[in-house]
Amino acid sequence: MQRNSYRIVSYKVRHDYDISEFLSSYRYLLQRAIDIIWDSIEWKKKRNRLIPIIPKSKEFKRTLRNQLLKDWNYASHYVDSAIKTAYSILSSWRRNYIKGKRGRNKPVVKRKFVRVKETLYRFRDEKIVITIRPRQLYLEFDLSKAWFRKRVEGCDLGELILKENELIITFRKPVNYTPKKKIAWDLNLLSMDGFCDRGWIRVNLKPLYTLHITYENKRRKIQSLSKTKPKTAKRLMQKYSQRYRNRVKDFLHKLTTKLAKEFKDYEHGFENLEKQGMFGKCKIHNRVVSKQNWKQIIALMSYKANVKLLDPRNSTKICSRCGGRMKHRKGQVLECIKCRLIINRQLNASINLYLRMKDMKPCLNSWKYVKRLLDRGGVTWLEVT
């Protein structure tokens, strides 16, 4: 999974088409879409403040589209474009309103522009043909002599923005970027243990585990009310379940954002874990495994940084120095049967995963390299705040 596998570049092409009437009609259409959505916004009180809830159901969008199509004299796909743009404008306003940067005022469209979806144009023989009215009115743009033609060879054409005197053309340009630095992560119950050129990195996951335990106990107390006060129990269960999900989600976003910023130019290696294979006969163990957020962490990291999934087999069981079998000592300490290396269980796993990322095998030569990194970096604890 690679982040930023392409980047967006845009270029302008001047034109002399008279499209002022079309642009005015689209601006009116877009404002109408904003007006209808705005009138349907629900204001819900949350923490002594009114928060806007923008309607997004399929039924509402279908009704909105039918309303906008009634007096529209151009291609119907422009209505879909206006709805998409209206939602984008209102979502941006909502974010700024919640942050206190905007007031409770409806957004007003002042500029004349049209977002041309990919269904509204065709690109063939280095010519872009935009549909205004099907089988009646088209706009043609010849790019064969455009000054940027060589720069965009092999690129995919994206969305177009049509203005009164110019057309803005966006291209998706492929970017092949693989970070040179690597960090491998071993995911555990109370910590995330990583290994890289900065040594042993430990992320404290105790606050996340505490969240799981706290809300599990709350749910048990609420469930005890279900026989005597079923309505109260249902209301409280909904309230605390939503709060629980939000707090876990907030912690995971803060965690992954911190890791992405702290290790910006790194490729992050994670074990390709399947919880199904971890369940056994012990109910307590199964309950602990079911609460882990390993997959969510990997999913969030996959769009914030470069992520590589690794084979997790025997990452803990083999020695990171000689490749021999490990046996348990007290607590989280392991000892190699062959070379007698005594090492932390999580550190041993993260080193083995790191060696796999570097296409290296556990041996004395690779251990010298690992030992240098450990001596130079030591142990670094990261806290999520």
N, C-alpha and C positions, 0 to 999 in steps of 0.2 A: 504494500500500500504506500504509494508515494504522494506526498502533498505537493501542490503547485506543479502538476505535470504539464500544464500549459499556462500561458499568461495572455491577458487581453491587450491588444494594441488597437488604436483607432486612427483613422485618417479622414480628412475632409475633402469633399469634391464639390466645387461650385456649380450652380445650375441657374437657368433663367426661366424655369417653368412658372407660370402664374397659378399658384396653388393657395392663394390667400383665403379663398372661400372654403376650401377643404380644411385648411388648418384652423380656421375660425369655428367651423362645424365640429371638429374634433375637440377643440378646447371646451366648447359648450357641452359636448358629450361627456368629457372627462369630469367637468365640474358637476354635471348632473349625477354621475356615478358617485362622486364624493358626497353630494347632498343626500342621496338616498341612503347610503351606508351610514352617514353621520346621524340621520334621523332615527336610525335603528340601533344606535349604540346604547348599551345598558350601562348605567353608572352604579357600581357596587361599592358599598362602604367596606374599607379594609384598613384597620389600624387608624381609625378616626380620619380617614381620607377617602374621597370618592375616586375610584379607579375605573377608567373606561374599558368595556368589554366589546370588541368589534365583532359583529356577526359574521361567521364564516361557514355556515352550514351549506350543504349542497342545494337544499331547497331554496334558501335565501338567494344564493348566487344565480340559480336558474330563473327565479322571479325577477331579479335585477336585470339579467340579460334580456329577458323578454320585454321588460319595460323600456330598456334603452334601444331595442331594435325597432320599436314602433315607428318612429319618425326619422330613422337613419337611412340616408339615400346612397350610401357608399358600401363597399365590401363589408360583409357582416363580421369578418374576423377583426376589424378595427374596434368593434364593441368589446371583444375579448381582451384586446390590447389595453383599452381604456379601463376595464375592470381591474386588470392586473396592476396597472399604473396607479389607479385610485387606492387599492389596498396597500401598495408600496408607500404612497404618500402618507396615508393614515397611520400605518405601522410606525413610520419614522416620527410622525407627530406624537403618537402615543408614548414611544420611548423617551422622547424629550420632555413630554408632559410629566411622566413619572419622575424624571430626574429634576424637575422643577425649572427646566429651561424654556418651556412653552406654557402659555395660558390655555384657558378653555375656549379657544376660538377656532372656528372651522377653517381648515386650509383653503386658500383661494388660488386657482390656477391663473397666472398672469402671462406666462410666456406661451408662444405659439410653437408647438412641436408635435410630432407624431412618432410613437415607437412602432416600427414596422416589424411585425413578427416574421419568423422564417416561413410561415404559411402564406405570406402576402407578397413574396417576391420569388423570382427564380434567377439563378446565376448560371449562365451558359455562354461558352465562347467569349469569356472575359467581358460579358455584358450583364448588368443587373437590370431586370425589368420588374418594376413595382406595380402591383395592381391597385388602382384607385376605385374604379367601377368595373366589375367583371364584364368582359366583352365590349367595353365602351371606352374606358380611359386608362392608359398605362403611362408610366414614366420610365424612360430608358437612360441608363448611364453606362458609357463605354469606358472600361478600365484598361484597355489595351495600350493606351499611351500614358497612363497615370505614372507619375514620378516614383511612386512607392511600389510599383508592380513587382520588382525583383525582391523587395524586402518581405513580401507576403507569399512568396511561392511555397506551396505545400501547406499553407495555413487554411483552416476552415473559416468560412464566413459566418459571422454571428448576427446579432440584432442590428438593425439600421435605425437611425434617428433622422427623420426628415424635418428640415426647417425651411423658412421662407426662401433663403438664397443658397442653402448648402445641404448636402447629405453627409452625415457622419457614419462612416462604415467601420464596424468592429471586426477584428479577426482574432481567432484563437491560435496562438503561436505555441507549438510544442516546446517544452523545456525539459531536457534530460539532465536532471541534477540529482546526484547521489552524494550525500555528505560523507566526508572522509572519516570523521570521528564517529565512534560507535559506543553505545552504552546498552548493557543487557540487564534486564530486570527479572528478579524472582519475586513473585507475588505471594504473600503470606497473610496470616490472620491479623497480626498486629503491626506488620511493617512491610514496606516494599524495599527490597535490597538490590541495589544496582552496582555494577562494576564497569569502570571505564579508565581512561588515562588520568582521571583525578582520584583514583583509588576506590575505596568502598563507600558507596552512597546509601544512606539509610533514611527512609521516609517513614515518619511515625503515623501509623494508621489506627492508633488507639482511640482517638476521638470518633472515628467512623464506627468502630466496634462498639463503643459506648452508646452511640446513637441507636444501633440495632438492639442492644440489650435493654436500654431505657424504654423504647417504644414497644418492645415485646412485653415487658412487664405492665405497661399501661394498657395494652390490649387485653391482657389477661384479667386485669381489674374490671375493664369495661364489659368483657364477656360474662363476668360473674353477675352483672346487673341485668343481663338479657331475659332472665326468667321473671324477675320482679318488675323491672322498668324497661320493657323492650324498645319503646320509642326513644327514651333518653339514651339507651345503649347504642341504638342505631345512629342517632345524631352525633354522639361523642366519637363513635368509631369512624364515621366519615370525616369528622373534623381532625382527629389525630392521625388518621391514615394519610390524609392529604398533607398535613404538616410534616409527617415522617418522610414522605416521598420528596417533598421540597427540600428538606434539610440534607438528606442524603445526596440529592442532585446538586445542591449548592456546594457541598463538600467536594464532590467528584469534579465539578467544574473548576473550583479553586485549585485542587490538587493538580489536574492535568494542565491548567494554564501555567501554574508555577513551574512544572517540569519542562514544559515547552519553552518557557522564557529562560530558565536556568541552563538548559542544555539546548540552546537554539540551533546550533549547527551540527547536531548529532542525529544519527539514525538510532531509533529506540527498538531494541529487540525484546519481544515478549514471548512467553511460552504459549503455544497453541493449545489452550486448556479446554477440556470437555468435562463439565461437572458430572455428567452421567457415569463416567468411569471412576468417580471418586466416592460414590455412595457405597456403604457397606452394611453390616448388620447392626452397628452401634448407632442408636437413635440420636445420641448427643452429638456425635461426629457428623451425622447426616444433617442435623439442624444447623450446625456451624457452617458446613459447606454451602448449604442452600442460601445462606445470608451473604455470601461473599459477592463483591461487586467487581470481580476481575474482568469480566467481559465488557462491562460498562466503561471501565478505565481504558481498556484497549480501544474500544469504539470511539471514545472521546479523543484519545491521543492520535487516532488515525487521521483526523482532519485538522489537528493542531500541529502535527509534526510528522516526520517520516517514520513509518513503523514497519518492522519486519517480524513475521511470525516464525518462531523457532520450534524445532522438535523437542518436546520436554522430557523424552525418555531418558531415564537414568541420570538426569542432571544433578540429583542429590546423592545417588547411590555410588557414583564412581569418584575416585580421587582426582582432584584438579592438578595434582603434581605428577602422578605416575600412571593414572588410569586404572589403579587397583580398586578393589571393593572396599566400601566404607562400612564401619560398624558403629552403632550408637554408644555414646558414653552418657554422662549425666546431662540432662536438659537438652540444649540445642547444639551440643558438641559432638563431632564425629571423629573417628580415628581410622586411618587407613591400615588395613591388614598387612599390606605389602611394604610400604615405606614408612609407616608409623607417623604420618602427618596428622597432627591434631588441629582441627579447624572448625569454625562456626558453620553450622548446617546451611544457613542462608547464603553466607559468603561463598561457600564451596559451590553451591548451585549457580549463583550469579557469575562466578569465574568460568565455570564450564559452559554456560550459555554465551558468555563473551568470547571464549575461544572458538565456539561454533560460528559466531558472527564473523570472526576473523579467518575462518577456514583453517584453524589450528587444532591439534589434538593434544590432550594432556600428556606431557612428557617433561623431562628435566630441562630441556632447552626452552620450552614455552613457559615453564615455571620461573625461570630466571627473569624473563620479561615481565611476568605477572608480579613477581616479588619486587621488582624495581618500581612498578606502579604503586604497589601497596606501601612501600617505604616512603615514596615521594608524596603520596596523597593522604595516606592514613584513613581515618574514618570520619565522614561528614554526615551529620544529622540534619535533615530538613523538616521543618514544621509547617503545616498548613494553617494559615491564619485568615 
